[in-house]
Amino acid sequence: VYLETYGCQMNVNDTEIAWAILQKNGYARAKGPDEADVILLVTCSVREKAEQAIWNRLRHLKALKARRQQARLPLRIGILGCMAERLKEEILHREKLVDIVAGPDAYRDLPRLLAVAESGQQAANVLLSLDETYADILPVQTSAGGTTAFVSIMRGCDNMCSYCIVPFTRGRERSRPIASILQEVRMLSDQGVKEVTLLGQNVNSFRDTSEVQFQSAAAPVLSRGFSTVYKAKAGGLRFAHLLDQVSRIDPEMRIRFTSPHPKDFPDEASVLQLIQERHNICKQLHLPAQSGSTRVLEAMRRGYTREAYLELVRHVRECIPGVSLSSDFIAGFCGETEEDHQQTMSLLREVRYNVGFLFAYSMRQKTRAYHRLQDDVPADVKKRRLEELITVFREEAARANEAMVGQSQLVLVEGPSKRSVSELCGRNDGNIKVIFPDAEIEDAAGCEALVRAQPGDYVLVKVTSASSQTLKGVPLCRTALSRSAARH
């Protein structure tokens, strides 16, 4: 089997789950598509562009499949994930190329689907589940010896933002039992992984209801100015509890999480407090704003105003000095006026994010926007607005990053830089890429000999220059996460 992954980190994790299930059932991993009996594409449906990439890939595979047919070496092709869920009928009928279609909750069924496909029939399972979390399946790391890993803590989403396809492709929100998450993180720690990102569509509404004694816990209170389309759910162990437990496993392992929703940072701020207190929880938050206009935010059903969002940003910066912020923005949503667009530009300037993910709006079927709103911003206007947002974001990110010049940053080394083998690349606490020369450096543990930094090492780097995307610097010494924290 050969697996190809498209889209978000959730899909990287899904690939590892699918591979763990197949491996258990006797399948071997092919090094490339040419030597595979089965090619599985793990797909994304969030934007039109993501789906277009898959249709293009299928055209390439059609030729490969035809060649294999002639050589009497049949090739089976499968579409997994969000696109399978959204376009099952179209995928099965278009060109009759695809043999297997499996939605995000159907990976346990892959061995059966493959067996059906072996007999020459098309096989599909796109049933969404209310309780599937794959809690008992330990994902097989696809990049052996990697320094970072993603751990899925929940699946699905209940927020029903009007532009978003996720509730329809990934189903309702359900959380994994904490015990199974801790087991996976311990295993990763034993394998030498140095950074774990807790993953979910909406991580900070995490709610583990698997243990009876926590069923009666009160429902959380939302911050001032925030609302939801659903009733707050009582019972269960919350995200702050999970974060606390995960951060205690290995003091040398960095913890990140994504993607939270701004509405789920309540006033008592226990999550923010944990980030501030624990040296191994990264001082970095993803706060997806999507727009800077209250009117557009209402049309998007985001559950907050511009003012409430800015108040949250102020609160976060008070609680976590020096925090690095990232965000998502959509340009040209239904009904967005030039004034709305200017408000998003001014929000970008006011907040000054370190990292940004900006996209032009593409209407998705099934969403509330598809049924209720008009996709009335012309494509060329969306494109211009997106370019303007990117320009402002980059100017502000460059300013934010320039403030770090002259400072020392603790960098987790990931490997050689893409541009030069004589340089190493890694990320600082704020998740910003740092590039520095691969030179001999001292070891802070005090051994006399000079060392060369390896992937998985923490290196203190003095920043000498910055751009909107990266920092560059000179390495000072190899150190440990806990030692570096004690110094600060």
Beta strands, then each sheet from edge to edge (+ up, - down):
strand 1: 2-5
strand 2: 38-43
strand 3: 76-81
strand 4: 100-102
strand 5: 123-125
strand 6: 148-152
strand 7: 154-155
strand 8: 174-175
strand 9: 195-199
strand 10: 207-208
strand 11: 237-238
strand 12: 254-258
strand 13: 284-286
strand 14: 324-331
strand 15: 355-360
strand 16: 408-416
strand 17: 423-427
strand 18: 433-437
strand 19: 440-443
strand 20: 451-452
strand 21: 458-466
strand 22: 470-479
sheet 1: 1+ 2+ 3+ 4+ 5+
sheet 2: 6+ 9+ 12+
sheet 3: 7+ 8-
sheet 4: 10+ 11-
sheet 5: 13+ 14+ 15+
sheet 6: 20+ 19- 22- 18- 17+ 16- 21+
end
